[in-house]
Amino acid sequence: MIFKIPGQDVSVRFFERVGTTDSQYDIFDVGLQQEDGSIDSVVVGGSFSYAKSLARKADENKAQKPTDDKKTVVVYQATEAVAKGATKEEPVAA
């Protein structure tokens, strides 16, 4: 993710993926990018196999979970009459 700092000539790079030729490893950088394209950053790299396995497991669990257990919640907006404690039998005078 790259976002610009208002009023400045720099952008912040936050876990921006760095391209590699080895697909086994993922590399991300965190730092500042100047307007001319130069970058000052710290790089974090690794295979992240455990994190990837947790993400895969979560995706599998979500795919297996039936959607029938979802409940619909209806929210009614309170009106002045309801706020004053009126019922259908006792309308509130305007």
Residue pairs with C-beta under 8 A, 6 or more apart in sequence:
1 13
1 14
1 15
1 16
2 11
2 12
2 13
2 14
2 16
2 33
3 11
3 12
3 14
4 10
4 11
4 12
5 11
5 12
9 34
9 35
10 32
10 33
10 34
10 35
11 32
11 33
12 31
12 32
12 33
13 29
13 30
13 31
13 32
13 33
13 39
13 41
14 30
15 28
15 29
15 30
15 44
16 28
16 29
16 30
17 26
17 27
17 28
18 27
18 28
18 29
18 43
20 26
20 27
24 47
25 45
25 46
25 47
26 45
26 46
26 47
26 48
27 43
27 44
27 45
28 43
28 44
28 45
29 39
29 41
29 42
29 43
29 44
30 41
30 42
30 44
31 39
31 40
31 41
31 42
32 39
32 40
32 41
33 39
33 40
33 41
34 40
80 92
81 91
81 92
84 92
86 92
